[in-house]
Amino acid sequence: MNLRRILALTKKELKKTTREPAVLFLLIIFPIMITFVFGLAFGGIGGGTATSFDVGVLNLDATSPQADWSLAFVDNLTASEVFVTRAYSDNDSGHSALIQGDLDAFIIIPEGFGDSVASYYGSPLDPSAWTNSTIELYVDSGSQMAVSAIPPLVKEVLMRTLFGNDAMTIILPVEIGNLGLVESSALTQWDFMAPGIFAFAAIFMTMIVAQTMTVERDEGLLKRLRTTPASSADYMISQTVSYMIIALVQVALVLTSSFVIGYRPATGIAGVAFAFVITFAFSLVAVGFGLISATVSKSAESATGVSFVFIMPQMFLGTFMPLGGATEMISKFIPSKYVTEAITTLFLRGAPMTTPVIWIDLAIVSVIGFLLLAIGVILFERYGSR
């Protein structure tokens, strides 16, 4: 092993990366692009604003003698910070707007709504004297947020319409003390996704390593290398070092792009440095999987397909995709999961550097990385370099 030869081969590999448009895009431009695209799509740019729902209202009780109650209900919906109301004159137009996605919900206030309220106040302790009525609420089934949030919010507005601000007050032998107001954070979906982007960007090095090694093998470069003083160890180490440097560049690009669109991690310089370190270790995983892919591939085209056997599980089970049940258990065998977990602990939870879990995650990624790299080098030297 010769340090000068390793540095020369590393320099060669980095130059080749900058001169190959496809490789340059995937390793350098792609991390910037996905950061801006996901940041824009999930609230990183212009995020943090209050969520609102478009609600259509058909008031069939607007002309009754007790219309004040239905009008008050509509006014309270409109006054709410979460509802943007639109009046409709018939059932069909409201449902049509809901089906086409123009509304998040459609509310029909029935005839006799005001009479129902008046009957309650006439005999509040005698349910048999009440005139019952039902407000019909239709919610956009294509929006999970609308389905879960709108019904309780509409019920709250209804209760406040009927009973004022003391709507939820009930005389009980046990009471709850005054609410301790806690300032809520304006986190967007992007804040939860951002830690996974660091691993997501580095995952694709597996494909580039697999393609590079198969191309250089097919072009006879590896055979010519054996006629030079450079050893196989020099070549393999130079490949690994070059991709570790690229991994650091990717972290810097993702971090810079995230700052540009307004992302602020809940950690200091030490936490940011840790993100570089664990991604540096994760690059060993990518190189190891890339060498294994190159070993079993006969061409650069087939190497691309084989590499995705390792890329896809890490993308979907180890970055920012929501997991649960069986997938949560499977993710424990995915290296990228530990990168995302450690960066999430620092960047989102604001944990101190003394938190044991981040160092455990780093140890796991490092051990897996060295093992995969060793396996990849051995397999490629024995079966894939011919």
N, C-alpha and C positions, 0 to 999 in steps of 0.2 A: 504494500500500500504506500503510495507516494502522494504527499500533500499537494505538490505542485501540479501533478497530473490531474488530481481530483479537482482542483480549482480551475484548471484549463477546461476540463470536460464540463464542469458546472457552468462556466461562462458560455461555452458552446451551446449548451442546452437552453439557457436563458435567452441567448440571441436568437436561437431557432424559434422560440416561443413568440418573441416580439415580431418575427418576420412572417409567421403563419397567421393569416387573417382569421381563419376558423378557430384556431387554438387561442389566439389573442382575445377573440370575442367571448369564448366560453369561460376562460379563466379570469379575464380582466374586466371586460365590458359587461358580461352577464351579471356579476354580483351587483354592479351599480344599477343596472336596469331593473333587476328584480326588487331591489330595495326601494326604488322610486315607484315602481308599479304597485307593489304590495302596500307601500305607505300611502299612496293615493287611494287605492281601493278600500283600505281598511282603516282609514281615519288618521294616518300619520300626518297628512297634509290637510290643514283646515279642520282637524278633528277636535274633540273635546266639547263640541256644542251639544245642547240638550236635545234628546230624542223627541220627536213629535210624530203624531199619527193623524192622517187625514181620515176624518169620520163624516160620513153622510148621515143626515137626519131627516126623517119623514115624520112630521108632527100631525097626526090625525085628530088631535084634540085641541087644535089651535083656535077653534071657533066655539068651543063649549062654554057654558057659564063659569066653569072652574078652570078656564084656560091659563090663568096666571101660574098654576103649578107646572104645567108643561113648558110654558115660556121660561119660567125660572130654571127649569132643568136644562133647557137648551142654552140659556145664558151662562149657567155654571160650567157646562161643557166648553163653551167658547172661551170663558175666562180662564180655564185651566191651561197651564203651560204646556201640557202634553197633547192637547187635542186641537186640531184645525178643522172646524166644522164647515160643512156645506149643506145648504138646505135643498131638499128634493120635494117635488110635488106629487110624485107617484112612485109606486113600488118597483115597477119595471126599470125605470131609469137608474134608480139607486143600485139595484142588483146588477144591472149591466155594467155600471162603473166599477163595482166591486170585482166582478169576474174579469174585467179587463185590466185590473191592477191599478186603477185610478184612485181607489179608496183602500184603506186598511180595515175599515169596519163600516157597517151600515146599521143604523138604529131606527127602529120604528116605534114611535110613541103611540099607543093605541087610543081609540076613542074611549072616553070614560076614565082616563088617567086622573084627571082632576077630581072626578067624583070619588074615585078610590081613596085619594088622599083625604078628601073632606069627610068621607065616612069613617076613616080611622080617627080623625080628630074629634068626630062627633061621639064616638064610643071607643076610646083607646083600649079599654080593658075587656071589650066584648067582641072577639073575632067573628062571631056569627052575624054581627051587624055590619060588617065591612063589605064593601063592593070590590071584589078582587079584579085586578087587571094585570097583564103581562107585557113588559117591554121586550120586544124582539131584537136580539142582537146577533148580527151576522159578521163574522170575522174572516179576513183573508187567510185561508188555510195554507197558502204558499209562503207565509211569513211566520216563522217560529216565534219571533219576538212579539208579533201582534197577537198571536194565539195565547201566549202566556201572560202578556202584560195588560191588554185592553180590558178583558172582563172585570178584573178586580178594580181597575181604575174607574170604569163606568159605574160600578157598584158604589165606590166611594163618593163619586159626584152625586149619585142618586140619594145617598144617605145624607149628604150635606144639604141637598135641596129640601129634603123633607124635615130634617131636624136641626139644620144650622151647623155651626162649628162644633157643637156638643153632640154630634150624631152618634159617636161611639161611646158616650158616657152611660154607664150602667151602674146602679147602686149595688155594691158587693161588700161582703164583710172583709175582703182583702183588696187592697188597691195597689196600683203600680205608681211608684214615685215619678217625679217630673223627669221627662226625657233628657238624657244627656246628649246634647247635640254634638255630633262629630262631623268635622269637615270632610266631605267626600272628595276623592281624587277624580280628576277628569281623564281617566285612562281610556284609551280607545282600544279597539281590537288589535291595532298595529303594535301597541305596547306589549301585548302578550305574544305576538308573533315574532317581534324583532330578534329575540335571542336565538330562535331557530334558524334565522337567515344565515347566521355565521356558519353553522354546520352545513346548511343547504348549499351554500356557494362552494364549499370545499369538496362536497361529495362528488362533483363532476370531474375532479382530477383523476378518479378511477378510470374513466373512459379515455381521457387524454393519455394517461400512462399506458393503458392497454394498446391504444392505437399507435403510439410512438414506438413502443417496443416491437410490435409486429411489423411496422413499416421498416424500421432499421434492420430487423432480422431479414425481411424479404429482400431488401436492397443490398444485403451482404455486408452491411457495416459491422455487424458483430463478428463476422468471420475475419474481416480486415483488421479489426481491433486486436485479434489474437496475434497478428504479425507485428504489432507494435510493443514497445516496452510497457504500455498500460495494461494492467491486469483486469480481470473481471471484477474484482473487488473495487478497484478505482472507478470503473464505469458505474457499477451499481450504487456506490456511495454518492457519486456525482449526480446521478439521477435523483436520488432521494433528497439530497441537499437542495437541488434546484427547485423541486416541488415544495419543499418546506419553505423556501424563500417566497415562492408564489403564494403559499397559504398565508403568510404574514402580510403580503401585499393585499390579498383579498380581505383580510380582517380590517386593514386600514381603510380600504375603499368602502366597505359596508358601513363601518363606523362613521366615516366622514359623510357619506350619503345620508345616513340616518340623522346626523346632526343638522344637515342642510334642511331636511324636511321637518325638523322640530323635535326629534326624539332626544330625550335626555335620560340616560340610565341613572338609576338610583344608587350609584357607586362612585368612588373616587378614582384617582389615577391607578392605584393598586389593583382595583377591580378590572379596569380596562386592560392593564398589563396582563392580568390573569387570563383574559379572553384571548390574548395573543398566544400565551403559553399553551393553553389547552387546544387551541386550533392548530398550533405548531405540532403538537403531539398527534392530533387527529389526521394530519397529513400523512403520517406513517401508515395509518389504516388505509387511506386512499391508494397510496403507492403499493401496499401489499396486495390489496384486492386487484389493482391494475396488473400487477405481475402475474397473479393467478389467472386472470382473464386472458392475458397474452399467451400464457403457457398452453391453454386448451384451444386457442384460436389459430386458424390457418391463414387468416388475412385480416387487414385493418377493419374491413366491413364486418366480418364475423366477431371481431374483438369488441366492436361497439355494442352488438347485441348481447354478447356474453357479459360485458361489464354492467349492463342494466339489471342483471340478476342480483348484483350487489348494490346497485344504486337505488333501485325502487324501494326495497324494504327500508333503507335508511331515510329516504325522502319522506315516506308516508308514516313510518313508525318512530322516527327519531328526531323530527324537527318541530314544526308548529301545528301539525294536524291533531285534532282532538282525539283522545284515546279513551278506552274504557273496556272493562271486562277482559276478554281473552287477549285483545290487542295490547292492553296495558302489561300483561304478563309477557307476551312475546317481545315487547319493546325492551325488556331487560337484557335481551341478547343482542341488541342493536347498538353499536358503538356511538353513533351520532346522538343517541338519546342522552348519553351522559354529558356530552358537550352542551347540548341544549339545557339540560337540567342545571348544570353548574352556572352557566351564564344567566339563566333565569333567576337563580338564587341571588346572584349579585346584582344584576341589572334591574330586576323587577321587584324583588323583595327587599333589596337594600341590605342584605346580610353582610356582616363584617368578614374580613379576610380570615379570621380565626374559625369560621364555621367549618366543622369537620367534613360535611358532605361534599363541599367543593373540592377538597383535597382527595377525598375518596374517589370522586368522579375523575379527577386528573390521573390518579394512579391507575384506575381501570382502563381509561383510554390509552395511557402510555403502555401498559402491559400488553393490551390487545394489539396496539400498533406495532410494537417490537416483535411480537409473535407472528403476526400476519406478514410483516416485512421479511422475517427470517424464512417463513414457509414459502413466500413468493419468490425470494431469491433462490432458494434451493430448488424449487420446482422449475423455475425458468432456466436456471443453469443446466439442470439435468435433462429436461424434456423440451423446453421452448426455445432455446437459442440456436437450434440446428436448422 
